[in-house]
Amino acid sequence: MATVMKDEQLMLRVAGGDLGSFDEIIRRHQPTAWRIAYRFLGDPAEAEDIAQEAFLKILTAASRYRATASFSTYLYRIVSRLCVDHGRKKRPLCVDTFPERVDSSPDPATTLDLKDRDALIRRTLDALPARQRMAVVLKYYEGLSYKDIAQAMDTSIKAVERLLGRARNTLQSSLAQVKK
């Protein structure tokens, strides 16, 4: 029975020049890196570029890697920074289609209202400042805790709470404007 190495152990091997261990790190974490970048940037090709750049940074900095947090938190931090830097060009946040709703009403006006609301939510998320958008992606799409988001974004838990609070307020305000 083969023993599965932890990411931190693999990184120690990568630091020693073991590229096979680096291939394993990529195999395990490339989908996550791409998904975060895609949800932030909204472009599959740009997301691929960000994921590749993140792994290049991980490889070149392998000798300086310290397992003070989980490897995935380390990866989130690198991808987050790259996305925020790249996202300063103001790319739309890719919100995977909202969960399908069971529409018990055949009323076309109701269906149109739901589509309009979903489009408004997407536009509002696209308009958020980069750090708020990243906090939203990490919290609501990746399911990270406030502590993990704080580590990934290299900030405090209180700052994450404020970022998410401002994002929620912006979303609520935009939705309230529609109701008027």
Buried (B, 14 or more C-beta within 10 A) or exposed (E): EEEEBEBBBBBBBBBEEBEEBBEBBBEBBBEBBBBBBBBBBBBEEBBBBBBBBBBEBBBEBBEEBEEEBBBBBBBBBBBBBBBBEBBEEEBBBBBEEEEEEEEEEEEEEEEEEBEEBBEBBBEBBBBBBBBBBBBBBBBBBBEBEBEBBBBBBEBEBEBBBBBBEBBEEBBEEBEEEEEE
